[in-house]
Amino acid sequence: MEMVRFRLDAIAALGTGEGDGFVRAEAAALHGRKVIEAIGFACLVAIENGAATVPRSAKGQWNAESIFKDLQSKGLDVLPSPSVLRRTTAEEAASGAEIVVDGQPERRLTHKELAAIYRELHVWLHEPNPYVHLDSSAFYARKSEALWADLGRLALFMERHAISIHGKAFFCTLRDSHDGKTKVVLLERECL
């Protein structure tokens, strides 16, 4: 998750940086693809920790879209879920919990949405064909708005999230509000 944070920070810097917009967008797209690949790997780690095994067909895979398809075909719909930790309400505290993981559904992305973003980012990794785009500025003008919107969605998706499988859950914050560090903690029912 520290690498995801590093890449998302690089994307943010590229988005506001100086220099050629096309070149900055290409670099941001590369980091975006690697963030999605890391999300695929995070799903595999969650499966390994929750189910004690990772599908053999996914272990050596590096392509995020292939990882998501493989997991879905096996009924393993594991994905980070954008969430925040908050103190319980008086009503919730009656169950003995002190902290609640509160989902943020408006920030969620599905396997299908992640795969679509992954594919769309891929077009930035090749030189624009001069028979289709007269120059890079035309390509940038046509594709940049969607690129930066997709990268923003990825950042919100990963900023703070929970991930669980078979009763084991983890919470991650890319920037802890107290010390700014990236943290992943095991959630235990009796602690919540």
N, C-alpha and C positions, 0 to 999 in steps of 0.2 A: 504494500500500500504506500510505502514511502516513495517508490518509483512512480506510482500513479500520481501522487502529489507533485513530485518533481516535474513530470510531464505536463500536468495541468497548469502548474506555475509557468512553465516554458510557453505553453499555448497562450496564457494570459499576457505574458510579456510580448510575445509575437503579435498579438492582436492590437496592442497599444504602441508598439515600437515604431521606430523610424525605418526608412528604407523602402525598397520596392514592395508594394503590397502583394504582388504575385509570389515573390520568393518567400516572404513571411508566411503566406497562406500554405505554400507547399510544405514548409517545415512544420507548421501547425498540423497539417493533415497527417503527416508521418507520425507525429506524437499522438494524435488522436487515434490512429489505427493501433498503435502500441498500447494505449490505454484500454481499448476494447479487447485486445489480446490478453492483457493483464486481468480484465474482468473475467474472461473465460478461464484463466488459470485460477483465479480466486474461487470460482465455482467448483473447480476440481479439488482444490484444497478443502473447501467446505464439505464436499462429498466424502473425501478421505477421512476427515475428522468426525463426521456424523455417521457415515455408513461403514467406515473402516476399509473401504475399497474404492478404487477408481476404475471405471470401465477401461479395459485394456486398449480398446480402440481410441480412447481419448488421451491416454498417457503420453504418447510421442507426438501428438498433434501440436501445431503452432498456429494454425489458421483459426481465428476466433469463430468465424461462421461455421466451420466444420465442427468445432467443439460444441457450439450451441445445438447444431442439428443432431449430433451424436447423443448428447444428453437428453434432448427432447424425445428422440426415438426410443430411449430407454425409460421414459416417464420421469426423468429427473429434471424438473422445472425449477432448478436452483438459480437464483439471481440475487444480487444485492437488492435490498429494499430501502430506499431513502427513508430515513427515520431520525428522530431526535429522542433523547432521553429527557424525561421530565419527572418531577415529583408527582406523587399520586394525589388525586382529589380526595376529599374526606370519604366519599363513597367507595373509591377504589382502595383506600387504606384499610377499610374494614376486612379485606381479604388477607391482610398481613403484608402486602407489598408496600415498598417505599418509593420505588422508581418504576416507571412505565416506559416501554419502548413505543413511541407514537409514530406510526407510519405517515409518510407524506406522499399520498397517491399521485398528486399532481406532478411529482418529479420522477415517477417510475418510468422505466423503459422495458419493453418486452424483448424476448429473444429475437423476434422478427424485426423490431425497430432497431436493435443493436446491429443486427446483420445488415439491414438496409443502410445504416450510417457507415458501417465498415466498408460496404461496397462503394458508396458514394465518395468516401475519403480516398479510395483507391485511385480514382481518376486523376487525383492531384499528384500521384507518384510517377506519372509518365509525362514526357514532353508533349505539349499540345500539338496535335497533327496540323501542319500548316495548310492542308487541304480542307480542313474543317474550321479551324480558327486562324484568322489572318495573323494574329500575334497573341502574345500572352495576356495583353490587356483586355482583349475581347473575351478570352476564356475567363479571366478574373471577373470581369463585369457580369458575365452570365452565371457564374457558379459561386462567387464569394459570399453572398448573403446567406445562402443555404449552409455553406461550410461553417461560418461563424455561429450560426444558429444551432447547428448540430453539436459543435464543440461546446457551446454554452449548456446545452441539454446534458451532455456527458458530465460536465463539471458539477452541475446540480445533482445529478444521479449519484455521483460518488462522494460528494462532500461529507455527508454523514449517513451511514447506512448500517443495516443489520443484515446478516445472512445466516440461514439456518437449514439444517437437514437432520431428519430423524431425531429431533429433540435437542440437538446441540446447536447453540446459537452464539454468534459473535457480533459485537458492535464495533464499528470503525468510525473514527473521526480523522479526517485528513489534517485538520488544524485544531488542536485542543484549545479551548477558550482560556485556559489557565497558563499554559506554557508554549502554545503554538506548535507542539510536536504532533506527529502522526501517531495515533494509538489504536490498537486492536485489543479488545478485551473479551474474554469468555463470559457470556451471560449465564448466570445460574438462577434458576427459578426461585430459590430461597433468598437470593440477594435482591431480587426485584420486588 
